Amino acid sequence: MVKTRDTEEQAKARIEVRLDPDVKDLIQHAANLSGGTLTDFVVNSARAAAEEIVQNHQIIELSRRDAEILFEALMNPPEPNAALREASKRYEALVKAE
């Protein structure tokens, strides 16, 4: 399928914002300094901020989940498996040999 301008425009979402003129001027100045368009600057800035917020949220969530898993393992440890029992026997033999 050949993309036409109409299908390309339909594939993009649109956001409209209302700004104080001084805020818009500041953003436009920053966009000019960065060498891009106002739209590019706003989209790139918003995307970077959104990615940072999502990443920070995921880190906090994973840390909380990991802490809960660790706490559960410490409070209710599983029974040792065969490999752990064997390792314990080897350790005891080494300690007694010294």
C-alpha positions in Angstrom: 0.0 0.0 0.0 1.3 3.4 -1.0 1.1 6.0 1.8 -0.4 9.2 0.7 -0.2 12.5 2.6 -3.7 11.9 3.9 -3.0 8.5 5.3 0.3 9.8 6.9 -1.5 12.6 8.6 -4.3 10.3 9.8 -1.7 8.0 11.3 -0.4 10.8 13.6 -2.1 11.9 16.8 -2.6 15.6 17.6 -2.2 17.5 20.8 -3.3 21.1 21.2 -2.2 23.3 24.1 -2.9 26.9 25.2 0.1 28.8 26.6 0.8 32.2 28.0 2.6 34.2 25.3 5.8 34.5 27.4 5.9 30.7 27.8 5.5 30.2 24.1 8.2 32.8 23.4 10.6 31.0 25.7 9.9 27.6 24.1 10.2 29.1 20.6 13.5 30.7 21.6 14.8 27.3 22.9 13.7 25.6 19.7 15.5 28.3 17.7 18.7 27.8 19.7 18.5 24.0 19.3 18.2 24.4 15.5 14.8 22.7 15.2 11.2 23.6 14.8 8.9 24.5 17.6 7.0 21.3 17.0 10.1 19.1 17.0 11.3 20.8 20.2 8.0 20.4 22.0 7.6 16.7 20.9 11.3 15.8 21.8 11.1 17.6 25.1 7.8 16.0 26.1 8.9 12.6 24.9 12.2 12.8 27.0 10.2 13.9 30.1 7.7 11.1 29.6 10.3 8.5 29.2 12.1 9.6 32.3 8.9 9.6 34.4 7.9 6.1 33.1 11.4 4.8 33.8 11.5 6.2 37.3 8.1 4.7 38.0 9.2 1.3 36.7 12.3 1.4 38.9 10.3 2.2 42.0 7.7 -0.5 41.2 10.4 -3.1 40.5 12.3 -2.1 43.7 9.1 -2.4 45.8 8.3 -5.8 44.2 11.8 -7.1 44.7 11.8 -5.9 48.4 8.5 -7.8 48.9 10.0 -10.9 47.4 13.1 -10.7 49.5 11.1 -10.1 52.6 8.9 -13.1 51.9 11.9 -15.3 51.3 13.5 -14.1 54.6 10.4 -14.6 56.6 9.3 -17.9 55.0 12.4 -19.5 53.5 11.9 -22.5 51.3 13.2 -25.9 52.3 16.8 -26.5 51.1 17.0 -28.4 47.9 19.5 -31.2 47.2 22.1 -28.9 45.7 22.0 -26.7 48.8 22.2 -29.7 51.2 25.2 -31.0 49.2 26.9 -27.6 49.4 26.3 -27.5 53.1 28.0 -30.9 53.6 31.0 -29.8 51.5 31.3 -26.6 53.6 31.1 -28.5 56.9 33.8 -30.9 55.7 36.0 -28.0 54.8 35.5 -26.2 58.1 36.2 -29.4 60.1 39.4 -30.0 58.0 40.9 -26.7 59.1 
